[in-house]
Amino acid sequence: MLGITNFYTFLKNPRYNALELKETNVFKTAFKVFLITYIVFTLLNGLIHLFLELFFTLPEDRLEEIFKSMKIGSWGIFVLIAFMAPVIEELIFRLPLMFKIKYFSILFAILIGVIIHYFIPYLPVIIVSIPVYFISSRYVPKYEKKIFDIWVRYFRFVVWFSALAFGLVHIGNFELVKASQYLIVPFLVIPQLGMGFVLSYVRLSYRNGFLIGLLVHIFINFVPATIYLFQT
């Protein structure tokens, strides 16, 4: 389970392979991490909102509007929130933290697929990602040593950037209509920022760190997904 001292040391200066990978029960560890992070960040999020409401008009949550525009039904949205989003986000933000060329190929393929899907919505991400993966898998290995050397040298920045990027992409959940709301955006996504660092630590601490982190992410998303399902 999460060790506070080790986690704090990790946050200050993440180093590649600095943590001894621990053997553990995947499901039990994931559930314990989920309980700790969910309780802590739910309380923290509530306190932040209470404080911000004293001085600012908080932006509207636009997720429901986004979901309605998808026209995939309540169960489709449930599957998207609880399962698909965690899988895609963990493949992008956590899988490559352990260095393997195939992980970079997966990351590159998904990113290209997401970008193309953004501009051409009717083209599914997977349709683009699969051929991109096979192409990158063929050519990227030529530069494996160079990539690895850079990866290790700047690993702390890689971890910090990955966690920060994971948190900041959730800014899209909010509809920002006032200039003052842009100032408080970093505070609105603090739970996601914290979750990004926790899942990065889990990924680099356990032999099955990716699977544990994925389960934690699914457990966390399962709560709002279930609430949404029962409200519709």
KOLPA-536501 format. One record per residue (C-alpha): y, x, z; chain. Coordinates in nm, 2 decimals, always signed. Each point is the difference from the previous one (the first is absolute). Layout:
BEGIN
+--------+--------+--------+--------+
:     py :     px :     pz : cadena :
+--------+--------+--------+--------+
:      Y :      X :      Z :      A :
...
+--------+--------+--------+--------+
This chain:
BEGIN
+--------+--------+--------+--------+
:     py :     px :     pz : cadena :
+--------+--------+--------+--------+
:  +0.00 :  +0.00 :  +0.00 :      A :
:  +0.37 :  +0.10 :  -0.02 :      A :
:  +0.08 :  +0.29 :  +0.22 :      A :
:  +0.37 :  -0.02 :  +0.09 :      A :
:  +0.05 :  +0.38 :  +0.04 :      A :
:  -0.19 :  +0.09 :  -0.32 :      A :
:  +0.19 :  -0.28 :  -0.18 :      A :
:  +0.34 :  +0.13 :  +0.12 :      A :
:  -0.09 :  +0.36 :  -0.10 :      A :
:  -0.12 :  -0.13 :  -0.34 :      A :
:  +0.33 :  -0.18 :  -0.06 :      A :
:  +0.21 :  +0.31 :  +0.08 :      A :
:  -0.18 :  +0.22 :  -0.24 :      A :
:  -0.29 :  -0.13 :  -0.21 :      A :
:  -0.22 :  +0.28 :  -0.12 :      A :
:  -0.28 :  -0.02 :  -0.25 :      A :
:  -0.34 :  +0.01 :  +0.17 :      A :
:  +0.16 :  +0.08 :  +0.34 :      A :
:  -0.18 :  -0.29 :  +0.16 :      A :
:  -0.38 :  +0.02 :  +0.07 :      A :
:  -0.15 :  -0.30 :  -0.18 :      A :
:  -0.18 :  -0.21 :  +0.26 :      A :
:  -0.32 :  -0.21 :  -0.05 :      A :
:  +0.05 :  -0.35 :  +0.13 :      A :
:  -0.11 :  -0.36 :  -0.04 :      A :
:  +0.20 :  -0.12 :  -0.29 :      A :
:  +0.04 :  -0.37 :  +0.09 :      A :
:  +0.05 :  +0.05 :  +0.37 :      A :
:  +0.26 :  +0.27 :  -0.05 :      A :
:  +0.18 :  -0.20 :  -0.27 :      A :
:  +0.02 :  -0.31 :  +0.23 :      A :
:  +0.13 :  +0.20 :  +0.29 :      A :
:  +0.27 :  +0.17 :  -0.21 :      A :
:  +0.09 :  -0.34 :  -0.14 :      A :
:  +0.04 :  -0.16 :  +0.34 :      A :
:  +0.22 :  +0.28 :  +0.12 :      A :
:  +0.22 :  +0.02 :  -0.31 :      A :
:  +0.03 :  -0.37 :  -0.04 :      A :
:  +0.10 :  -0.07 :  +0.36 :      A :
:  +0.25 :  +0.29 :  +0.01 :      A :
:  +0.16 :  -0.06 :  -0.33 :      A :
:  +0.01 :  -0.38 :  +0.04 :      A :
:  +0.19 :  +0.04 :  +0.33 :      A :
:  +0.22 :  +0.27 :  -0.15 :      A :
:  +0.08 :  -0.21 :  -0.30 :      A :
:  +0.09 :  -0.30 :  +0.22 :      A :
:  +0.24 :  +0.21 :  +0.22 :      A :
:  +0.16 :  +0.15 :  -0.31 :      A :
:  +0.06 :  -0.34 :  -0.15 :      A :
:  +0.15 :  -0.14 :  +0.32 :      A :
:  +0.24 :  +0.30 :  +0.02 :      A :
:  +0.10 :  -0.02 :  -0.37 :      A :
:  +0.06 :  -0.37 :  +0.02 :      A :
:  +0.28 :  +0.07 :  +0.25 :      A :
:  +0.21 :  +0.19 :  -0.26 :      A :
:  -0.14 :  -0.08 :  -0.35 :      A :
:  -0.11 :  -0.29 :  -0.21 :      A :
:  -0.36 :  +0.09 :  -0.08 :      A :
:  -0.12 :  -0.01 :  -0.36 :      A :
:  -0.24 :  -0.28 :  -0.10 :      A :
:  -0.37 :  +0.08 :  -0.04 :      A :
:  -0.07 :  -0.05 :  -0.37 :      A :
:  -0.38 :  +0.05 :  +0.01 :      A :
:  -0.07 :  -0.38 :  -0.01 :      A :
:  +0.22 :  -0.03 :  -0.31 :      A :
:  -0.18 :  +0.29 :  -0.17 :      A :
:  -0.34 :  -0.15 :  +0.08 :      A :
:  +0.10 :  -0.34 :  -0.14 :      A :
:  +0.11 :  +0.16 :  -0.32 :      A :
:  -0.34 :  +0.15 :  -0.05 :      A :
:  -0.17 :  -0.34 :  -0.03 :      A :
:  -0.34 :  +0.13 :  +0.13 :      A :
:  -0.05 :  -0.26 :  +0.27 :      A :
:  -0.02 :  +0.04 :  +0.38 :      A :
:  -0.34 :  +0.16 :  -0.01 :      A :
:  +0.11 :  +0.24 :  -0.27 :      A :
:  +0.30 :  +0.10 :  +0.21 :      A :
:  -0.23 :  +0.04 :  +0.31 :      A :
:  -0.23 :  +0.24 :  -0.19 :      A :
:  +0.31 :  +0.19 :  -0.14 :      A :
:  +0.16 :  +0.05 :  +0.35 :      A :
:  -0.32 :  +0.06 :  +0.20 :      A :
:  -0.20 :  +0.21 :  -0.24 :      A :
:  +0.15 :  +0.10 :  -0.33 :      A :
:  +0.34 :  +0.13 :  +0.14 :      A :
:  -0.17 :  +0.22 :  +0.27 :      A :
:  -0.24 :  +0.15 :  -0.25 :      A :
:  +0.27 :  +0.08 :  -0.26 :      A :
:  +0.24 :  +0.14 :  +0.27 :      A :
:  -0.26 :  +0.22 :  +0.16 :      A :
:  -0.11 :  +0.14 :  -0.33 :      A :
:  +0.36 :  +0.09 :  -0.08 :      A :
:  +0.13 :  +0.11 :  +0.34 :      A :
:  -0.30 :  +0.13 :  +0.20 :      A :
:  -0.29 :  +0.10 :  -0.23 :      A :
:  +0.17 :  +0.31 :  -0.15 :      A :
:  +0.09 :  +0.14 :  +0.34 :      A :
:  -0.34 :  +0.17 :  +0.00 :      A :
:  +0.01 :  +0.23 :  -0.30 :      A :
:  -0.23 :  -0.08 :  -0.29 :      A :
:  +0.09 :  -0.01 :  -0.37 :      A :
:  -0.17 :  -0.34 :  -0.05 :      A :
:  +0.23 :  -0.14 :  +0.27 :      A :
:  +0.30 :  +0.12 :  -0.19 :      A :
:  -0.14 :  -0.16 :  -0.31 :      A :
:  -0.04 :  -0.33 :  +0.18 :      A :
:  +0.35 :  +0.02 :  +0.14 :      A :
:  +0.15 :  +0.09 :  -0.34 :      A :
:  -0.20 :  -0.28 :  -0.18 :      A :
:  +0.11 :  -0.27 :  +0.25 :      A :
:  +0.36 :  +0.10 :  +0.00 :      A :
:  +0.01 :  -0.01 :  -0.38 :      A :
:  -0.18 :  -0.33 :  +0.00 :      A :
:  +0.25 :  -0.15 :  +0.25 :      A :
:  +0.30 :  +0.13 :  -0.19 :      A :
:  -0.12 :  -0.14 :  -0.33 :      A :
:  -0.10 :  -0.33 :  +0.16 :      A :
:  +0.35 :  -0.03 :  +0.14 :      A :
:  +0.15 :  +0.01 :  -0.35 :      A :
:  -0.29 :  -0.19 :  -0.16 :      A :
:  -0.12 :  -0.25 :  +0.26 :      A :
:  -0.28 :  -0.15 :  -0.21 :      A :
:  -0.17 :  +0.34 :  -0.02 :      A :
:  -0.22 :  +0.04 :  +0.31 :      A :
:  +0.03 :  +0.33 :  +0.20 :      A :
:  -0.37 :  +0.07 :  -0.03 :      A :
:  +0.00 :  -0.02 :  -0.38 :      A :
:  +0.26 :  +0.28 :  -0.02 :      A :
:  -0.13 :  +0.20 :  +0.30 :      A :
:  -0.36 :  +0.05 :  -0.12 :      A :
:  +0.08 :  +0.19 :  -0.33 :      A :
:  +0.28 :  +0.19 :  +0.17 :      A :
:  -0.25 :  +0.11 :  +0.27 :      A :
:  -0.25 :  +0.13 :  -0.25 :      A :
:  +0.27 :  +0.19 :  -0.19 :      A :
:  +0.15 :  +0.16 :  +0.31 :      A :
:  -0.35 :  +0.09 :  +0.13 :      A :
:  -0.05 :  +0.20 :  -0.31 :      A :
:  +0.33 :  +0.20 :  +0.00 :      A :
:  +0.12 :  +0.02 :  +0.36 :      A :
:  -0.29 :  +0.22 :  +0.12 :      A :
:  +0.14 :  +0.29 :  -0.21 :      A :
:  +0.29 :  +0.02 :  +0.26 :      A :
:  -0.21 :  -0.06 :  +0.31 :      A :
:  +0.07 :  +0.34 :  +0.17 :      A :
:  +0.38 :  -0.03 :  -0.06 :      A :
:  +0.01 :  -0.35 :  +0.13 :      A :
:  -0.20 :  +0.09 :  +0.30 :      A :
:  +0.22 :  +0.29 :  +0.09 :      A :
:  +0.31 :  -0.21 :  -0.02 :      A :
:  -0.17 :  -0.28 :  +0.19 :      A :
:  -0.09 :  +0.22 :  +0.29 :      A :
:  +0.34 :  +0.18 :  +0.01 :      A :
:  +0.20 :  -0.33 :  +0.01 :      A :
:  -0.25 :  -0.22 :  +0.17 :      A :
:  +0.22 :  -0.11 :  +0.28 :      A :
:  +0.25 :  -0.13 :  -0.25 :      A :
:  -0.28 :  -0.17 :  -0.19 :      A :
:  -0.11 :  -0.19 :  +0.31 :      A :
:  +0.36 :  -0.09 :  +0.10 :      A :
:  +0.09 :  -0.12 :  -0.35 :      A :
:  -0.32 :  -0.20 :  -0.03 :      A :
:  +0.06 :  -0.18 :  +0.33 :      A :
:  +0.37 :  -0.06 :  -0.07 :      A :
:  -0.07 :  -0.12 :  -0.35 :      A :
:  -0.26 :  -0.24 :  +0.13 :      A :
:  +0.25 :  -0.15 :  +0.24 :      A :
:  +0.29 :  -0.01 :  -0.24 :      A :
:  -0.18 :  -0.18 :  -0.28 :      A :
:  -0.02 :  -0.30 :  +0.24 :      A :
:  +0.38 :  -0.03 :  -0.04 :      A :
:  -0.09 :  -0.22 :  -0.30 :      A :
:  -0.12 :  -0.26 :  +0.25 :      A :
:  +0.36 :  -0.08 :  +0.08 :      A :
:  +0.28 :  -0.17 :  -0.19 :      A :
:  +0.31 :  +0.21 :  +0.06 :      A :
:  +0.32 :  -0.19 :  -0.08 :      A :
:  +0.26 :  +0.18 :  +0.22 :      A :
:  +0.10 :  +0.36 :  +0.01 :      A :
:  -0.05 :  +0.02 :  +0.38 :      A :
:  -0.37 :  -0.10 :  -0.05 :      A :
:  -0.06 :  +0.32 :  -0.19 :      A :
:  +0.10 :  +0.20 :  +0.31 :      A :
:  -0.27 :  -0.16 :  +0.21 :      A :
:  -0.28 :  +0.01 :  -0.25 :      A :
:  -0.16 :  +0.31 :  +0.15 :      A :
:  -0.02 :  -0.18 :  +0.34 :      A :
:  -0.17 :  -0.31 :  -0.16 :      A :
:  -0.28 :  +0.21 :  -0.14 :      A :
:  -0.06 :  +0.21 :  +0.32 :      A :
:  -0.35 :  -0.17 :  +0.05 :      A :
:  -0.10 :  +0.11 :  -0.35 :      A :
:  +0.14 :  +0.35 :  +0.05 :      A :
:  -0.19 :  +0.03 :  +0.32 :      A :
:  -0.31 :  -0.13 :  -0.16 :      A :
:  +0.03 :  +0.25 :  -0.28 :      A :
:  -0.01 :  +0.29 :  +0.25 :      A :
:  -0.28 :  -0.15 :  +0.21 :      A :
:  -0.22 :  -0.05 :  -0.31 :      A :
:  +0.08 :  +0.35 :  -0.13 :      A :
:  -0.11 :  +0.14 :  +0.34 :      A :
:  -0.32 :  -0.21 :  -0.01 :      A :
:  -0.07 :  +0.12 :  -0.35 :      A :
:  +0.02 :  +0.36 :  +0.10 :      A :
:  -0.17 :  -0.03 :  +0.34 :      A :
:  -0.34 :  -0.15 :  -0.08 :      A :
:  -0.28 :  +0.08 :  -0.25 :      A :
:  +0.02 :  -0.36 :  -0.12 :      A :
:  +0.38 :  -0.02 :  +0.05 :      A :
:  +0.07 :  -0.17 :  -0.33 :      A :
:  -0.24 :  -0.28 :  +0.08 :      A :
:  +0.12 :  -0.04 :  +0.35 :      A :
:  +0.36 :  -0.01 :  -0.11 :      A :
:  -0.09 :  -0.25 :  -0.27 :      A :
:  -0.16 :  -0.23 :  +0.26 :      A :
:  +0.30 :  +0.03 :  +0.23 :      A :
:  +0.22 :  -0.10 :  -0.29 :      A :
:  -0.22 :  -0.29 :  -0.08 :      A :
:  -0.01 :  -0.12 :  +0.36 :      A :
:  +0.38 :  +0.02 :  +0.02 :      A :
:  +0.06 :  -0.19 :  -0.32 :      A :
:  -0.27 :  -0.25 :  +0.08 :      A :
:  +0.21 :  -0.15 :  +0.28 :      A :
:  +0.30 :  -0.11 :  -0.22 :      A :
:  -0.23 :  -0.09 :  -0.29 :      A :
:  -0.19 :  -0.24 :  +0.22 :      A :
:  +0.32 :  -0.15 :  +0.14 :      A :
:  +0.13 :  -0.05 :  -0.35 :      A :
:  -0.33 :  -0.16 :  -0.11 :      A :
:  +0.01 :  -0.26 :  +0.29 :      A :
:  +0.37 :  -0.08 :  -0.06 :      A :
:  -0.05 :  -0.09 :  -0.37 :      A :
+--------+--------+--------+--------+
